[in-house]
Amino acid sequence: MGSLVVVISGAISGLVSHLRGRHVRSGIGVVFGALGTGGAVLAADVSGLLDDAVLLTLFSALLVVVAATTIVKNTRRRSPRPSSNHDGPENRPV
């Protein structure tokens, strides 16, 4: 129960800070929260109907997909540096 209090108080303080800075779109936040809550309740109900081995297999498959996606994205971002004969500002490491 103590960790829940810490998480909730941290979330509220972050929300207040972002509200003051006008970084929050309240309408979108309410929709996102409602859909997330509904999805969590639905998923909890469905998970009670499935065998533990099936849940573990599905979760493992999800982790493999996430890992593969991360690797592909990181591989595509890396592009070879242009080669040149001078050491101008565009070729210096940042």
C-alpha positions in Angstrom: 0.0 0.0 0.0 2.9 2.3 0.8 4.3 2.1 -2.8 0.9 2.9 -4.2 0.8 6.1 -2.1 4.3 7.1 -3.4 3.3 6.5 -7.0 0.0 8.3 -6.8 1.6 11.3 -5.0 4.4 11.5 -7.6 1.9 11.3 -10.4 -0.2 14.1 -8.9 2.8 16.3 -8.3 3.9 15.8 -11.9 0.5 16.5 -13.2 0.2 19.7 -11.2 3.6 20.9 -12.5 2.7 20.2 -16.1 -0.7 21.8 -15.7 0.9 25.0 -14.5 3.3 24.9 -17.5 0.3 24.3 -19.8 1.8 21.1 -21.2 -1.3 19.0 -20.7 -4.2 18.5 -23.0 -6.9 17.5 -20.5 -9.4 16.2 -23.0 -7.0 13.8 -24.6 -5.7 12.7 -21.2 -9.2 11.8 -20.0 -9.9 9.8 -23.2 -6.5 8.1 -22.9 -7.1 7.3 -19.2 -10.6 6.0 -19.8 -9.5 3.8 -22.7 -6.5 2.5 -20.8 -8.7 1.7 -17.7 -11.2 -0.1 -19.9 -8.5 -2.1 -21.7 -6.9 -3.1 -18.4 -10.2 -4.3 -17.0 -11.0 -6.3 -20.2 -7.5 -7.7 -20.3 -7.7 -8.8 -16.6 -11.0 -10.6 -17.4 -9.6 -12.3 -20.5 -6.4 -13.4 -18.7 -8.5 -15.2 -16.1 -10.0 -17.3 -18.9 -6.6 -18.4 -20.4 -4.2 -21.0 -19.2 -1.0 -19.7 -17.6 1.2 -21.4 -20.2 -0.7 -19.6 -23.0 -0.3 -16.2 -21.2 3.4 -16.9 -20.8 3.8 -17.8 -24.5 1.9 -14.7 -25.6 4.0 -12.5 -23.3 7.2 -14.1 -24.6 6.1 -13.5 -28.2 5.3 -9.8 -27.3 8.8 -9.4 -25.9 10.4 -10.9 -29.0 8.4 -8.5 -31.2 9.4 -5.5 -29.1 13.1 -6.5 -29.1 13.1 -7.1 -32.9 11.4 -3.7 -33.5 13.9 -2.0 -31.2 16.9 -3.6 -33.0 15.5 -2.7 -36.5 14.8 0.9 -35.5 18.3 1.3 -34.0 19.9 -0.3 -37.0 18.2 2.0 -39.4 19.1 5.2 -37.5 22.7 4.5 -37.8 24.0 5.8 -41.1 27.6 6.0 -42.2 29.3 9.3 -41.6 30.1 11.1 -44.8 33.8 10.9 -45.6 35.8 14.0 -46.5 39.3 15.1 -46.5 38.8 18.1 -44.1 37.9 18.2 -40.5 35.1 20.8 -40.7 32.4 21.2 -38.0 30.1 18.8 -39.7 32.7 15.9 -39.2 33.6 16.6 -35.6 32.0 14.3 -33.0 29.4 15.9 -30.9 
